[in-house]
Amino acid sequence: MKTLISFQNKMIPVYISPTVQTKSNALPILIATLNKKITSGKRALQTCLKSLISIEIVGSEAILHTRREIDSLAISLY
């Protein structure tokens, strides 16, 4: 399933695996985590969030894809 969220004045596509689709609270948790990490996260995470192009939610993790593959990270949602 594909959904769009607004983050830092950009529309970011979020791809959710079929096993997570049943958990309707994944998107609000993701948005809250991203907003928290952009202000209080480490430099590597902030760099990742500034060049974010898409997010993939698999299980309890969000894989953050960036323009540069080397900056991509996975963060835990739960």
DSSP file (Angstrom, degrees, kcal/mol; ACC not computed):
  #  RESIDUE AA STRUCTURE BP1 BP2  ACC     N-H-->O    O-->H-N    N-H-->O    O-->H-N    TCO  KAPPA ALPHA  PHI   PSI    X-CA   Y-CA   Z-CA
    1    1 A M              0   0    0      0, 0.0    15,-2.8     0, 0.0     2,-0.4   0.000 360.0 360.0 360.0 138.0    0.0    0.0    0.0
    2    2 A K  E     +A   15   0A   0     13,-0.2     2,-0.3    11,-0.0    13,-0.2  -0.930 360.0 170.5-113.4 133.8    1.3    3.5   -0.9
    3    3 A T  E     -A   14   0A   0     11,-2.4    11,-4.0    -2,-0.4     2,-0.4  -0.960  24.3-133.9-135.8 152.3    0.4    6.6    1.2
    4    4 A L  E     -A   13   0A   0     -2,-0.3     2,-0.3     9,-0.2     7,-0.1  -0.907  20.3-174.9-109.2 138.0    1.7   10.1    1.1
    5    5 A I  E     -A   12   0A   0      7,-2.4     7,-3.2    -2,-0.4     2,-0.6  -0.925  25.5-122.2-124.4 155.4    2.7   12.1    4.1
    6    6 A S  E     +A   11   0A   0     -2,-0.3     2,-0.4     5,-0.2     5,-0.2  -0.866  37.9 164.6 -97.5 124.0    3.8   15.7    4.4
    7    7 A F  E >   -A   10   0A   0      3,-2.8     3,-0.9    -2,-0.6    -2,-0.1  -0.961  68.0 -11.5-143.7 122.1    7.2   16.1    6.1
    8    8 A Q  T 3  S-     0   0    0     -2,-0.4     3,-0.1     1,-0.2    -1,-0.1   0.901 127.7 -54.9  54.5  47.4    9.3   19.3    5.9
    9    9 A N  T 3  S+     0   0    0      1,-0.2     2,-0.3     0, 0.0    -1,-0.2   0.724 119.2 105.6  61.5  25.5    7.0   20.9    3.3
   10   10 A K  E <  S-A    7   0A   0     -3,-0.9    -3,-2.8     2,-0.0     2,-0.7  -0.968  72.6-123.7-129.9 148.3    7.5   17.9    1.0
   11   11 A M  E     -A    6   0A   0     -2,-0.3    -5,-0.2    -5,-0.2    -7,-0.0  -0.847  31.7-167.2 -91.2 119.0    5.2   15.0    0.1
   12   12 A I  E     -A    5   0A   0     -7,-3.2    -7,-2.4    -2,-0.7     2,-0.3  -0.921  17.1-129.8-110.7 124.6    7.0   11.8    0.9
   13   13 A P  E     -A    4   0A   0      0, 0.0    42,-2.3     0, 0.0     2,-0.5  -0.553  20.0-159.6 -73.5 137.4    5.6    8.4   -0.3
   14   14 A V  E     -Ab   3  55A   0    -11,-4.0   -11,-2.4    -2,-0.3     2,-0.6  -0.977   1.0-158.8-120.3 121.1    5.3    5.8    2.4
   15   15 A Y  E     -Ab   2  56A   0     40,-3.1    42,-3.2    -2,-0.5     2,-0.5  -0.881   9.0-162.9-102.0 124.5    5.1    2.1    1.3
   16   16 A I  E     - b   0  57A   0    -15,-2.8    42,-0.1    -2,-0.6     5,-0.1  -0.921  17.1-126.0-113.8 128.4    3.6   -0.1    3.9
   17   17 A S    >>  -     0   0    0     40,-2.2     3,-1.3    -2,-0.5     4,-1.2  -0.320  28.8-110.7 -67.2 154.0    4.0   -3.9    3.8
   18   18 A P  T 34 S+     0   0    0      0, 0.0     4,-0.5     0, 0.0    -1,-0.1   0.789 116.3  57.9 -58.2 -29.5    0.8   -6.0    3.9
   19   19 A T  T 34 S+     0   0    0      1,-0.2     3,-0.2     2,-0.1     4,-0.1   0.778 109.3  44.4 -73.2 -24.3    1.5   -7.3    7.4
   20   20 A V  T X4 S+     0   0    0     -3,-1.3     3,-2.0    37,-0.2     6,-0.2   0.667  91.6  83.2 -91.4 -18.5    1.7   -3.8    8.8
   21   21 A Q  T 3< S+     0   0    0     -4,-1.2    -1,-0.2     1,-0.3    -2,-0.1   0.782  84.0  61.0 -58.2 -27.4   -1.4   -2.5    6.9
   22   22 A T  T 3  S+     0   0    0     -4,-0.5     2,-1.0    -3,-0.2    -1,-0.3   0.729  89.1  77.9 -72.9 -20.0   -3.7   -4.0    9.6
   23   23 A K    X   -     0   0    0     -3,-2.0     3,-1.4     1,-0.2     4,-0.2  -0.775  62.4-174.3 -91.8 100.4   -2.0   -1.7   12.2
   24   24 A S  T 3  S+     0   0    0     -2,-1.0     3,-0.4     1,-0.3    -1,-0.2   0.614  75.8  66.7 -72.5 -11.1   -3.7    1.6   11.6
   25   25 A N  T 3> S+     0   0    0      1,-0.2     4,-1.7     2,-0.1    -1,-0.3   0.399  73.1  91.9 -91.4   4.5   -1.4    3.4   14.1
   26   26 A A  H <> S+     0   0    0     -3,-1.4     4,-2.2    -6,-0.2    -1,-0.2   0.906  85.3  49.2 -65.3 -42.4    1.8    2.9   12.1
   27   27 A L  H  > S+     0   0    0     -3,-0.4     4,-2.7    -4,-0.2     5,-0.2   0.933 110.6  47.4 -67.9 -46.6    1.5    6.3   10.2
   28   28 A P  H  > S+     0   0    0      0, 0.0     4,-2.2     0, 0.0    -1,-0.2   0.896 114.3  48.6 -61.1 -36.9    0.9    8.5   13.3
   29   29 A I  H  X S+     0   0    0     -4,-1.7     4,-2.4     2,-0.2    -2,-0.2   0.908 111.3  50.6 -66.9 -40.8    3.8    6.8   15.1
   30   30 A L  H  X S+     0   0    0     -4,-2.2     4,-2.6     2,-0.2     5,-0.2   0.936 111.4  47.0 -61.1 -47.8    6.0    7.3   12.0
   31   31 A I  H  X S+     0   0    0     -4,-2.7     4,-2.3     1,-0.2    -2,-0.2   0.908 113.1  48.6 -63.0 -42.7    5.1   11.0   11.7
   32   32 A A  H  X S+     0   0    0     -4,-2.2     4,-1.9    -5,-0.2    -1,-0.2   0.904 112.4  49.1 -64.0 -41.0    5.7   11.6   15.5
   33   33 A T  H  X S+     0   0    0     -4,-2.4     4,-2.6     2,-0.2    -2,-0.2   0.922 111.3  48.8 -64.9 -44.6    9.0    9.8   15.3
   34   34 A L  H  X S+     0   0    0     -4,-2.6     4,-1.9     1,-0.2    -2,-0.2   0.917 111.4  49.3 -62.4 -43.8   10.2   11.8   12.3
   35   35 A N  H  X S+     0   0    0     -4,-2.3     4,-0.6     1,-0.2    -1,-0.2   0.869 114.0  46.3 -64.5 -35.8    9.3   15.1   13.9
   36   36 A K  H >X S+     0   0    0     -4,-1.9     4,-2.3    -5,-0.2     3,-0.6   0.913 112.8  49.1 -70.8 -42.4   11.1   14.2   17.0
   37   37 A K  H 3X S+     0   0    0     -4,-2.6     4,-1.8     1,-0.2    -2,-0.2   0.776 100.4  63.8 -71.6 -27.0   14.2   12.9   15.3
   38   38 A I  H 3< S+     0   0    0     -4,-1.9    -1,-0.2    -5,-0.2    -2,-0.2   0.806 116.4  30.2 -68.0 -26.1   14.6   16.0   13.0
   39   39 A T  H << S+     0   0    0     -3,-0.6    -2,-0.2    -4,-0.6    -1,-0.2   0.790 135.4  24.1 -99.7 -33.5   15.1   18.1   16.1
   40   40 A S  H  < S+     0   0    0     -4,-2.3    -3,-0.2    -5,-0.1    -2,-0.2   0.352  94.6 108.4-117.7   7.0   16.8   15.8   18.6
   41   41 A G  S  < S-     0   0    0     -4,-1.8    -4,-0.0    -5,-0.2     5,-0.0  -0.320  74.6 -90.4 -82.7 167.3   18.4   13.1   16.4
   42   42 A K     >  -     0   0    0      1,-0.1     4,-2.3    -2,-0.1     3,-0.2  -0.210  44.4 -99.9 -67.9 165.5   22.1   12.5   15.7
   43   43 A R  H  > S+     0   0    0      1,-0.2     4,-2.5     2,-0.2     5,-0.2   0.871 121.6  54.1 -59.4 -41.2   23.7   14.3   12.7
   44   44 A A  H  > S+     0   0    0      1,-0.2     4,-1.9     2,-0.2    -1,-0.2   0.898 110.8  46.5 -61.9 -40.6   23.6   11.2   10.5
   45   45 A L  H  > S+     0   0    0      2,-0.2     4,-2.4    -3,-0.2    -2,-0.2   0.899 111.4  50.8 -69.4 -40.5   19.9   10.8   11.1
   46   46 A Q  H  X S+     0   0    0     -4,-2.3     4,-1.7     2,-0.2    -2,-0.2   0.886 109.5  51.3 -63.9 -38.7   19.2   14.6   10.5
   47   47 A T  H  X S+     0   0    0     -4,-2.5     4,-1.0     1,-0.2    -1,-0.2   0.905 110.4  49.9 -62.7 -41.8   21.2   14.3    7.2
   48   48 A C  H >< S+     0   0    0     -4,-1.9     3,-0.6     1,-0.2    -2,-0.2   0.923 110.3  49.2 -61.6 -45.7   19.1   11.4    6.2
   49   49 A L  H >< S+     0   0    0     -4,-2.4     3,-0.9     1,-0.2    -1,-0.2   0.808 105.7  57.4 -67.7 -29.8   15.8   13.2    7.0
   50   50 A K  H 3< S+     0   0    0     -4,-1.7    -1,-0.2     1,-0.2    -2,-0.2   0.774 115.2  36.1 -72.5 -25.3   16.9   16.3    5.0
   51   51 A S  T << S+     0   0    0     -4,-1.0    16,-1.5    -3,-0.6    -1,-0.2   0.022  85.5 147.9-114.8  27.1   17.3   14.3    1.8
   52   52 A L  E <   + C   0  66A   0     -3,-0.9    14,-0.3    14,-0.2     3,-0.1  -0.388  15.6 166.3 -66.5 132.8   14.4   11.9    2.3
   53   53 A I  E     -     0   0A   0     12,-3.0     2,-0.3     1,-0.4    13,-0.2   0.621  63.8  -5.7-119.2 -26.0   12.7   10.6   -0.8
   54   54 A S  E     - C   0  65A   0     11,-1.6    11,-2.8   -42,-0.2    -1,-0.4  -0.986  54.3-142.5-163.3 163.0   10.6    7.7    0.4
   55   55 A I  E     -bC  14  64A   0    -42,-2.3   -40,-3.1    -2,-0.3     2,-0.5  -0.988   7.1-162.4-132.8 140.6    9.9    5.5    3.4
   56   56 A E  E     -bC  15  63A   0      7,-2.2     7,-3.3    -2,-0.4     2,-0.7  -0.988   8.5-153.5-124.6 122.3    9.2    1.8    3.6
   57   57 A I  E     +bC  16  62A   0    -42,-3.2   -40,-2.2    -2,-0.5     2,-0.5  -0.862  20.2 170.3 -99.6 117.8    7.5    0.3    6.7
   58   58 A V  E >   - C   0  61A   0      3,-2.3     3,-2.0    -2,-0.7     2,-0.3  -0.979  62.1 -44.1-129.5 117.2    8.4   -3.3    7.3
   59   59 A G  T 3  S-     0   0    0     -2,-0.5   -42,-0.1     1,-0.3    -2,-0.0  -0.470 123.1 -23.5  63.4-123.7    7.4   -4.9   10.5
   60   60 A S  T 3  S+     0   0    0     -2,-0.3    17,-3.1    -3,-0.1    18,-0.8   0.166 122.7  85.4-106.0  17.4    8.2   -2.5   13.3
   61   61 A E  E <   -CD  58  76A   0     -3,-2.0    -3,-2.3    15,-0.2     2,-0.5  -0.890  61.9-147.7-120.6 150.3   10.9   -0.6   11.4
   62   62 A A  E     -CD  57  75A   0     13,-3.0    13,-2.7    -2,-0.3     2,-0.7  -0.974  12.7-151.0-113.4 124.0   10.8    2.3    9.0
   63   63 A I  E     -CD  56  74A   0     -7,-3.3    -7,-2.2    -2,-0.5     2,-0.7  -0.862  11.1-151.2 -96.9 118.3   13.5    2.2    6.2
   64   64 A L  E     -CD  55  73A   0      9,-3.4     9,-1.5    -2,-0.7     2,-0.4  -0.812   8.4-159.1 -96.2 113.4   14.3    5.8    5.2
   65   65 A H  E     -C   54   0A   0    -11,-2.8   -12,-3.0    -2,-0.7   -11,-1.6  -0.778  12.9-174.0 -95.6 134.4   15.4    6.1    1.6
   66   66 A T  E     -C   52   0A   0     -2,-0.4   -14,-0.2   -14,-0.3     6,-0.1  -0.677  41.4 -99.5-121.1 173.7   17.4    9.1    0.6
   67   67 A R  S    S+     0   0    0    -16,-1.5     2,-0.6    -2,-0.2   -15,-0.1   0.916 116.5  51.2 -59.9 -43.2   18.8   10.6   -2.6
   68   68 A R  S >  S-     0   0    0      1,-0.1     3,-1.8   -17,-0.1     4,-0.4  -0.868  81.9-146.1 -97.0 122.4   22.2    9.2   -1.7
   69   69 A E  G >  S+     0   0    0     -2,-0.6     3,-1.2     1,-0.3    -1,-0.1   0.808  96.0  64.3 -58.3 -30.8   22.0    5.5   -0.9
   70   70 A I  G 3  S+     0   0    0      1,-0.3    -1,-0.3    -3,-0.1    -3,-0.0   0.747  99.0  54.6 -66.2 -23.5   24.8    5.7    1.7
   71   71 A D  G <  S+     0   0    0     -3,-1.8    -1,-0.3   -24,-0.1    -2,-0.2   0.549  81.3 116.0 -87.4  -8.1   22.6    8.1    3.8
   72   72 A S    <   +     0   0    0     -3,-1.2     2,-0.3    -4,-0.4    -7,-0.2  -0.343  43.1 178.4 -65.6 142.0   19.6    5.7    4.0
   73   73 A L  E     -D   64   0A   0     -9,-1.5    -9,-3.4   -28,-0.1     2,-0.4  -0.890  26.7-132.9-138.6 165.5   18.8    4.4    7.4
   74   74 A A  E     -D   63   0A   0     -2,-0.3     2,-0.3   -11,-0.3   -11,-0.2  -0.987  23.4-172.0-120.5 135.1   16.3    2.1    9.3
   75   75 A I  E     -D   62   0A   0    -13,-2.7   -13,-3.0    -2,-0.4     2,-0.3  -0.937  24.3-116.7-125.8 151.5   14.7    3.3   12.5
   76   76 A S  E     -D   61   0A   0     -2,-0.3   -15,-0.2   -15,-0.2   -16,-0.0  -0.673  18.2-168.6 -85.9 137.8   12.5    1.4   15.0
   77   77 A L              0   0    0    -17,-3.1   -16,-0.1    -2,-0.3    -1,-0.1   0.715 360.0 360.0 -95.7 -25.3    8.9    2.6   15.4
   78   78 A Y              0   0    0    -18,-0.8   -17,-0.1     0, 0.0    -1,-0.1   0.395 360.0 360.0-118.6 360.0    8.0    0.6   18.5
